[in-house]
Amino acid sequence: MTTDALNCLQTRLPEWQARVERALQRWLPAEHIHPTRLHDAMRYAVLGGGKRVRPVLVYATGAALGAPLDTLDGPASALELIHVYSLVHDDLPAMDDDDLRRGKPTCHRSYDEATALLVGDALQALAFYILAHDSAMQAPAALRLSMVEQLALAAGSRGMCGGQAIDLAAVGQQLDIAQLEDMHIHKTGALIRAAVRLGALSAPDTDAATLQSLDHYAKCIGLAFQIRDDILDVEANTETLGKRQGADIAQNKPTYPSIIGLDAAKQRARELYEESLGTLNDFDHRADPLRGLAHFIVERAF
């Protein structure tokens, strides 16, 4: 990792976070539009918080391949809406029963459980509407359809939802490391891989070899992201995390530290980081934000 790559990310990260925030503001229905309570709750859940890692990955990947930024706003917004919908549902009493998300009360605590369910449903629908409708994407119909397909697969039973189902079934169970990695490849990794893929599909003439290298990069950082989450659940505090510290331990969920130990978990994250950088060897300086993001993911404190 070079200093240039880190400096590049430090410049681009706040720019891209602010950019997707503006795009989300535009796509989300205004609070005064009927039904007002639902739209207010949607905006509450989405705006003004979060690391925005998935949309930033869309921007970083597209930028590495020369895609104009305005063509990336739609895919970036769609990824974040799917992610937020998953958080709203994951926080519900029927699942993880959490009171705090992104430093504020969870959606069902600020509104009610029925509204939170509808918020998640509406955000998921809006994500696919954006991919189908956003005129700035300038993608031919076949390419838009491919993006819809990629996001649908990543969000569904063979991706994020499947990972969440495995996670719920694993509470109180003893998993080995292969089973744990399988769970997180689905639950966390699928959307991260989709973010990179949608960014790549937004660039003109992206070839199969480039897509394969970027997908492997995404697979590595997706798993590293979850390992770092597990480490922070042990080491960080609630105020820093913006969510309840020790939640996984309290629910007796299998995690990397609980299975292989804290030091081994940190070592595994470092190995995945190095592997992710290796996949970018053939990319030029335009991929420096991707390199910087890999470092951010394994070193973040929240």
C-alpha positions as CSV (number, residue, x, y, z in Angstrom):
1,M,0.0,0.0,0.0
2,T,1.4,3.4,-1.1
3,T,1.0,6.7,0.6
4,D,-0.5,8.0,-2.7
5,A,-3.2,5.4,-2.5
6,L,-4.1,6.4,1.1
7,N,-4.0,10.1,0.3
8,C,-6.2,9.5,-2.7
9,L,-8.8,7.7,-0.7
10,Q,-8.8,10.3,2.0
11,T,-9.6,12.9,-0.6
12,R,-12.2,10.8,-2.5
13,L,-14.0,9.1,0.4
14,P,-15.7,12.3,1.8
15,E,-16.5,13.4,-1.8
16,W,-18.1,10.2,-2.7
17,Q,-20.0,9.9,0.6
18,A,-21.4,13.3,0.1
19,R,-22.2,12.5,-3.6
20,V,-24.3,9.5,-2.8
21,E,-26.0,11.3,0.1
22,R,-27.2,13.9,-2.4
23,A,-28.3,11.2,-4.9
24,L,-30.2,9.4,-2.1
25,Q,-31.9,12.7,-1.1
26,R,-33.1,13.1,-4.7
27,W,-34.4,9.5,-5.1
28,L,-36.2,9.2,-1.7
29,P,-39.7,10.5,-1.7
30,A,-40.1,13.8,0.3
31,E,-41.6,13.6,3.8
32,H,-44.6,15.6,2.7
33,I,-45.6,13.1,0.0
34,H,-48.4,10.7,0.9
35,P,-48.1,8.4,2.8
36,T,-46.1,10.8,4.8
37,R,-45.2,8.6,7.8
38,L,-43.7,5.9,5.6
39,H,-41.7,8.4,3.5
40,D,-40.4,10.1,6.7
41,A,-39.3,6.8,8.1
42,M,-37.6,5.9,4.8
43,R,-35.6,9.1,4.9
44,Y,-34.8,8.6,8.7
45,A,-33.4,5.1,8.0
46,V,-31.3,6.1,5.0
47,L,-30.0,9.6,5.4
48,G,-27.4,11.1,7.6
49,G,-25.4,8.1,8.7
50,G,-23.3,5.1,7.8
51,K,-19.9,4.6,6.2
52,R,-21.4,4.2,2.7
53,V,-18.8,1.6,1.9
54,R,-20.9,-0.1,-0.8
55,P,-21.7,3.0,-2.8
56,V,-18.1,4.2,-2.4
57,L,-17.0,0.9,-3.9
58,V,-19.3,1.5,-6.9
59,Y,-17.6,4.9,-7.4
60,A,-14.1,3.6,-6.9
61,T,-14.5,0.7,-9.3
62,G,-16.2,2.8,-12.0
63,A,-13.5,5.5,-11.6
64,A,-10.8,2.9,-11.9
65,L,-12.2,2.0,-15.3
66,G,-13.0,5.4,-16.6
67,A,-16.7,5.6,-16.0
68,P,-18.2,9.1,-15.6
69,L,-19.3,9.8,-12.0
70,D,-22.9,10.7,-12.9
71,T,-23.4,7.3,-14.5
72,L,-22.5,5.7,-11.1
73,D,-24.9,7.7,-8.9
74,G,-27.8,5.3,-9.7
75,P,-26.0,2.0,-9.0
76,A,-24.4,3.5,-5.9
77,S,-27.8,4.6,-4.6
78,A,-29.4,1.2,-5.4
79,L,-26.7,-0.6,-3.5
80,E,-27.1,1.6,-0.4
81,L,-30.8,1.2,-0.4
82,I,-30.6,-2.6,-0.4
83,H,-28.1,-2.4,2.4
84,V,-30.2,-0.1,4.5
85,Y,-33.3,-2.2,4.0
86,S,-31.4,-5.2,5.3
87,L,-30.3,-3.3,8.4
88,V,-33.8,-2.1,9.1
89,H,-35.1,-5.7,8.9
90,D,-32.1,-7.1,10.7
91,D,-32.7,-4.8,13.7
92,L,-36.3,-6.0,14.2
93,P,-37.3,-8.0,17.3
94,A,-37.9,-11.1,15.2
95,M,-34.3,-11.0,14.1
96,D,-31.5,-9.3,16.1
97,D,-33.7,-7.0,18.2
98,D,-31.4,-4.0,18.2
99,D,-32.2,-0.6,19.7
100,L,-29.4,1.4,18.1
101,R,-28.2,1.8,14.5
102,R,-25.7,4.4,13.1
103,G,-25.8,6.2,16.4
104,K,-29.5,6.7,16.7
105,P,-32.6,4.6,17.6
106,T,-33.4,1.9,15.1
107,C,-36.2,2.4,12.7
108,H,-38.7,0.3,14.6
109,R,-37.9,2.0,17.8
110,S,-38.4,5.5,16.3
111,Y,-41.6,4.5,14.5
112,D,-43.0,1.0,15.0
113,E,-42.4,-2.5,13.8
114,A,-45.0,-2.5,11.0
115,T,-43.6,0.8,9.6
116,A,-40.0,-0.6,9.7
117,L,-41.1,-3.7,7.8
118,L,-42.7,-1.4,5.1
119,V,-39.6,0.8,5.1
120,G,-37.4,-2.2,4.2
121,D,-39.9,-3.4,1.5
122,A,-40.1,0.1,0.0
123,L,-36.3,0.7,-0.1
124,Q,-35.8,-2.6,-1.8
125,A,-38.4,-1.8,-4.5
126,L,-36.9,1.7,-5.0
127,A,-33.4,0.3,-5.6
128,F,-34.6,-1.7,-8.6
129,Y,-36.7,1.3,-9.8
130,I,-33.5,3.4,-9.9
131,L,-31.6,0.8,-12.0
132,A,-34.5,0.6,-14.4
133,H,-35.2,4.3,-14.6
134,D,-32.1,6.5,-14.0
135,S,-31.5,8.3,-17.3
136,A,-28.0,9.4,-16.2
137,M,-26.7,5.8,-16.4
138,Q,-26.8,5.8,-20.2
139,A,-26.6,2.0,-20.2
140,P,-28.2,-0.1,-23.0
141,A,-31.1,-2.2,-21.9
142,A,-29.1,-5.4,-21.9
143,L,-26.6,-3.9,-19.5
144,R,-29.2,-2.5,-17.2
145,L,-30.8,-5.9,-17.1
146,S,-27.5,-7.4,-16.1
147,M,-27.2,-4.9,-13.3
148,V,-30.7,-5.8,-12.1
149,E,-29.8,-9.5,-12.2
150,Q,-26.6,-9.0,-10.3
151,L,-28.2,-7.0,-7.5
152,A,-31.2,-9.3,-7.3
153,L,-29.0,-12.4,-6.9
154,A,-26.8,-10.6,-4.3
155,A,-29.8,-9.5,-2.3
156,G,-31.7,-12.8,-2.4
157,S,-31.6,-16.3,-1.0
158,R,-28.3,-17.1,-2.7
159,G,-26.8,-13.9,-1.3
160,M,-27.5,-11.6,1.6
161,C,-30.9,-13.0,2.7
162,G,-29.5,-16.5,2.5
163,G,-26.6,-15.4,4.7
164,Q,-29.0,-13.9,7.2
165,A,-30.9,-17.1,7.3
166,I,-27.7,-19.1,8.0
167,D,-26.8,-16.5,10.6
168,L,-30.1,-16.9,12.5
169,A,-29.8,-20.7,12.3
170,A,-26.3,-20.6,13.7
171,V,-27.1,-18.8,17.0
172,G,-25.9,-21.1,19.8
173,Q,-24.3,-23.5,17.3
174,Q,-20.7,-24.5,17.0
175,L,-19.5,-23.7,13.4
176,D,-16.1,-24.4,11.9
177,I,-14.2,-21.7,10.1
178,A,-15.4,-22.9,6.7
179,Q,-19.0,-22.7,7.7
180,L,-18.5,-19.3,9.2
181,E,-16.8,-18.0,6.0
182,D,-19.7,-19.5,3.9
183,M,-22.2,-17.6,6.0
184,H,-20.4,-14.3,5.6
185,I,-19.6,-14.7,1.9
186,H,-23.4,-14.7,1.6
187,K,-24.5,-12.2,4.3
188,T,-21.9,-9.5,3.9
189,G,-19.8,-10.4,0.9
190,A,-22.5,-10.7,-1.7
191,L,-23.5,-7.1,-1.7
192,I,-19.9,-5.9,-1.6
193,R,-19.2,-8.1,-4.7
194,A,-22.3,-6.6,-6.3
195,A,-21.1,-3.1,-5.6
196,V,-17.8,-3.7,-7.4
197,R,-19.5,-5.5,-10.3
198,L,-22.1,-2.8,-10.8
199,G,-19.3,-0.2,-10.8
200,A,-17.4,-2.3,-13.4
201,L,-20.5,-2.8,-15.6
202,S,-21.0,1.0,-15.7
203,A,-17.7,1.4,-17.5
204,P,-17.5,0.9,-21.3
205,D,-15.9,-2.2,-22.7
206,T,-15.0,-3.9,-19.4
207,D,-13.7,-7.3,-20.4
208,A,-14.2,-10.7,-18.6
209,A,-10.6,-10.8,-17.2
210,T,-11.0,-7.4,-15.6
211,L,-14.4,-8.4,-14.1
212,Q,-12.8,-11.6,-12.7
213,S,-9.9,-9.7,-11.0
214,L,-12.3,-7.2,-9.5
215,D,-14.6,-9.9,-8.3
216,H,-11.8,-11.6,-6.5
217,Y,-10.8,-8.3,-4.9
218,A,-14.3,-7.8,-3.7
219,K,-14.5,-11.3,-2.4
220,C,-11.4,-10.7,-0.3
221,I,-12.5,-7.3,1.1
222,G,-16.0,-8.6,1.7
223,L,-14.7,-11.3,4.0
224,A,-12.2,-8.9,5.6
225,F,-15.0,-6.5,6.3
226,Q,-16.9,-9.0,8.3
227,I,-13.8,-10.2,10.2
228,R,-13.2,-6.6,11.2
229,D,-16.8,-6.2,12.3
230,D,-16.4,-9.3,14.5
231,I,-13.2,-7.8,16.0
232,L,-14.8,-4.4,16.6
233,D,-17.7,-6.2,18.4
234,V,-15.1,-7.3,20.9
235,E,-12.7,-4.3,21.1
236,A,-14.8,-1.1,20.3
237,N,-17.4,0.6,22.3
238,T,-21.1,1.4,21.6
239,E,-20.5,5.1,21.1
240,T,-17.8,4.5,18.5
241,L,-19.6,1.8,16.7
242,G,-23.0,3.6,16.6
243,K,-24.6,0.2,17.4
244,R,-24.7,-2.0,20.5
245,Q,-21.2,-3.3,21.3
246,G,-21.0,-7.0,22.2
247,A,-24.3,-7.8,20.5
248,D,-22.9,-10.9,18.8
249,I,-21.5,-12.2,22.0
250,A,-24.7,-11.5,23.9
251,Q,-26.7,-13.5,21.3
252,N,-24.1,-16.3,21.3
253,K,-23.4,-15.9,17.6
254,P,-20.4,-17.6,16.1
255,T,-17.7,-15.1,15.1
256,Y,-14.1,-15.2,14.0
257,P,-12.7,-14.3,17.4
258,S,-14.9,-16.9,19.1
259,I,-13.8,-19.6,16.7
260,I,-10.1,-18.9,16.0
261,G,-9.3,-16.3,18.6
262,L,-8.8,-12.5,18.3
263,D,-5.1,-12.6,17.1
264,A,-5.8,-15.2,14.5
265,A,-8.8,-13.2,13.3
266,K,-6.6,-10.1,12.9
267,Q,-4.1,-12.1,11.0
268,R,-6.7,-13.5,8.7
269,A,-8.0,-10.0,7.9
270,R,-4.4,-8.9,7.1
271,E,-4.0,-11.9,4.7
272,L,-7.2,-11.1,2.9
273,Y,-6.0,-7.4,2.6
274,E,-2.8,-8.5,1.0
275,E,-4.6,-10.8,-1.3
276,S,-7.0,-8.1,-2.4
277,L,-4.1,-5.8,-3.3
278,G,-2.5,-8.6,-5.4
279,T,-5.6,-8.7,-7.6
280,L,-5.1,-5.1,-8.5
281,N,-1.4,-5.5,-9.7
282,D,-2.4,-4.9,-13.3
283,F,-4.4,-1.8,-12.6
284,D,-3.0,1.7,-12.8
285,H,-3.1,4.6,-10.4
286,R,-6.8,5.1,-11.1
287,A,-7.4,2.0,-8.9
288,D,-5.7,3.7,-5.9
289,P,-9.0,4.4,-4.2
290,L,-9.8,0.6,-4.3
291,R,-6.4,-0.1,-2.7
292,G,-7.1,2.6,-0.1
293,L,-10.5,1.1,0.6
294,A,-9.0,-2.3,1.3
295,H,-6.8,-0.7,3.9
296,F,-9.7,1.3,5.4
297,I,-11.8,-1.9,5.7
298,V,-9.2,-3.8,7.7
299,E,-8.1,-0.8,9.9
300,R,-11.4,1.0,10.5
301,A,-12.4,1.7,14.1
302,F,-16.2,1.7,13.5
